[in-house]
Amino acid sequence: MALLCCGAVVAQAAAAEMRARAGLSRPNAAQTLQQGRIVGGTLTGAGTRTYQVRLYRDSTALACGGTIIADNWVLTAAHCVNNPQTETNRVRAGFTRTSGTGGTYYTVDKIVRHPSADGGIVYDYALLRISGTFASTLERVAIPTADVVQAVGQPGNNVIVSGWGLTSEGGSLSDDLREITIPIVSDATCRQSLGTGASSFDDASMICAGSAGKDSCTGDSGGPMVAAYNNRTWSIGVTSWGPGCARPNTYGIYADTLHVRSWILEQINGASGGTVQTYSNSSPAPIADLGSVTSTIAVSGRTGNAPGNAQISVNITHTYRGDLRIELLAPDGTTYLLKAQSASDGAANVVATYTANLSSEALNGNWRLRVTDAYTGDVGTLNNWSIRF
């Protein structure tokens, strides 16, 4: 297996032939299990999969991707950041075509490899912390709980994998972001497909997925395997390795995100009480005259209570904002008044950020924004809102 953290290795690895790896814990460049690996996919539309990033060394694109999981953290594969000579120092986000000028580069200021990672396929997880904060338009993928994986991460469930990797084994890297929808397969099926290499598959920390003619491929390493559930996108796995690309009766193998959930949360939350994250709901909701509308944001994967200075940003179109009463409802039903109605305020629209002391509230759960039109004569729209804590 080649360690495909940089473009120079891609052609060599794609041309290699698979050998048995029984008992091998660390792959070497002569082997062919393609590390990283999108075949049979479709082009990703602009404005979708905004959680996907690509790793760079200065201005050079590396053959690895990653997933935005917090305001300043990316989840990727450990083997993507294993070579000091080509180690990533930037990530590029908010683009789909590598040859274009779109997207934004963010400087990486910290790399954290899983302590059990060996530079190959074992515990193939790493976290990248950027300086500053990712743009609010970029989606943050959630770290799953056991309940989420039980619902959408079982054999037979479909997941989505994306990247700029080879579009066929031995082929060329894709200039455009591509994606595939593939089913998860059972550990037993996966192990059987690996033959003499089955001893390298770890049931606890790895997941198999794929179908005929559909697979990730060289250059997709570190990228996202995700599933949608309860109006959120969840990280199910990290693209890691596999025998070739889309070979008959073979599957791609991914590092299982749930297996290292605690480690991920410990790293991104830190000892000081947690990395600040922004959660948003951008689905417009009409506000009827003398009516009320409620919009929900689901928060999960966090620990502890909300802070005393949580920020709630609201964007409302309304012809007479004094009509409006705006309240935040915590998961336990406690109501926090953000804005009271005022018959003397005749200005239009509400574009504001409110600060609330939520320190008695647990972070996880369904947070709701309720907007009530208290006076007759005007209507409006709740365009979007977010909560940051």
Stockholm file with secondary structure:
# STOCKHOLM 1.0

chainA/1-389         MALLCCGAVVAQAAAAEMRARAGLSRPNAAQTLQQGRIVGGTLTGAGTRTYQVRLYRDSTALACGGTIIADNWVLTAAHCVNNPQTETNRVRAGFTRTSGTGGTYYTVDKIVRHPSADGGIVYDYALLRISGTFASTLERVAIPTADVVQAVGQPGNNVIVSGWGLTSEGGSLSDDLREITIPIVSDATCRQSLGTGASSFDDASMICAGSAGKDSCTGDSGGPMVAAYNNRTWSIGVTSWGPGCARPNTYGIYADTLHVRSWILEQINGASGGTVQTYSNSSPAPIADLGSVTSTIAVSGRTGNAPGNAQISVNITHTYRGDLRIELLAPDGTTYLLKAQSASDGAANVVATYTANLSSEALNGNWRLRVTDAYTGDVGTLNNWSIRF
#=GR chainA/1-389 SS CCCCSSGGGHHHHHHCCCCCCTTCSSCCTTSCBCSBCCBSCEECCTTSSTTEEEEEETTEEEEEEEEEEETTEEEECGGGGCCTTTCCCEEEESCSBTTSSCSEEEEEEEEEECTTCCSSSTTCCEEEEESSCCCTTSCCCBCCCHHHHHHHSSTTCEEEEEESCBSSTTSCBCSBCEEEEEEEECHHHHHHHHGGGGGGCCTTTEEEECBTTBBCCBTCTTCEEEEEETTEEEEEEEEEECBSSSCTTCCEEEEETGGGHHHHHHHHHTTTTCCCCEEEECCCEEECTTCEEEEEEEECSCCSBCCTTEEEEEEEEESCGGGEEEEEECTTSCEEEEECCCTTCCCCCEEEEEEECCTTSBSSEEEEEEEEECSSSCCEEEEEEEEEC
#=GC SS_cons         CCCCSSGGGHHHHHHCCCCCCTTCSSCCTTSCBCSBCCBSCEECCTTSSTTEEEEEETTEEEEEEEEEEETTEEEECGGGGCCTTTCCCEEEESCSBTTSSCSEEEEEEEEEECTTCCSSSTTCCEEEEESSCCCTTSCCCBCCCHHHHHHHSSTTCEEEEEESCBSSTTSCBCSBCEEEEEEEECHHHHHHHHGGGGGGCCTTTEEEECBTTBBCCBTCTTCEEEEEETTEEEEEEEEEECBSSSCTTCCEEEEETGGGHHHHHHHHHTTTTCCCCEEEECCCEEECTTCEEEEEEEECSCCSBCCTTEEEEEEEEESCGGGEEEEEECTTSCEEEEECCCTTCCCCCEEEEEEECCTTSBSSEEEEEEEEECSSSCCEEEEEEEEEC
//
